[in-house]
């Protein structure tokens, strides 16, 4: 299983990511091991979704990072 997730950062921005191990990945974010989020702690997991394969998860993650994907995210996911 693969997860796509949304984190709310301390500056109120949304971070989008994907991982096969969501519990470990959130811990890495919270401990400051991720360059892109370490300066914006504390973080809060606000949404996640499960996919059967990595490719589907990565495609959905990429979509959520587009302009239309962000509009979808804001209207339907958060």
BELJOWO-V761405 format. One record per residue. N is the residue number from 0. PHI is phi as a letter, one per 40 degrees, with the letter a starting at -180 (none if undefined). D_CENTER is the distance of its C-alpha to the mean C-alpha in Angstrom with 1 decimal. Layout:
BEGIN
{{N,PHI,D_CENTER} {N,PHI,D_CENTER}}
END
This chain:
BEGIN
{{0,none,15.3} {1,b,11.8} {2,b,8.6} {3,b,5.7} {4,b,3.3} {5,b,3.3} {6,b,5.3} {7,c,8.7} {8,c,10.6} {9,c,14.3} {10,c,15.2} {11,g,13.6} {12,c,11.3} {13,b,7.8} {14,b,5.2} {15,b,3.0} {16,a,3.4} {17,a,6.0} {18,a,8.8} {19,c,12.1} {20,b,12.3} {21,c,9.5} {22,c,12.2} {23,c,13.1} {24,c,9.8} {25,c,9.2} {26,c,12.9} {27,c,12.7} {28,c,10.4} {29,c,12.9} {30,c,15.8} {31,g,15.2} {32,c,15.1} {33,b,12.3} {34,d,14.2} {35,c,11.6} {36,b,10.8} {37,c,14.1} {38,c,16.0} {39,b,13.9} {40,c,14.2} {41,c,14.4} {42,b,10.8} {43,b,10.1} {44,c,7.8} {45,b,8.7} {46,a,7.7} {47,a,7.3} {48,a,9.6} {49,b,11.9} {50,b,13.6} {51,c,16.9} {52,b,16.5} {53,c,14.4} {54,c,15.6} {55,c,14.6} {56,c,10.9} {57,c,11.1} {58,c,13.0} {59,c,10.8} {60,d,7.8} {61,c,10.8} {62,c,12.1} {63,c,9.3} {64,c,9.9} {65,c,13.6} {66,c,15.7} {67,c,16.4} {68,c,12.8} {69,c,12.1} {70,c,15.3} {71,c,14.4} {72,d,11.1} {73,c,13.4} {74,c,16.2} {75,b,14.9} {76,b,11.6} {77,b,11.9}}
END
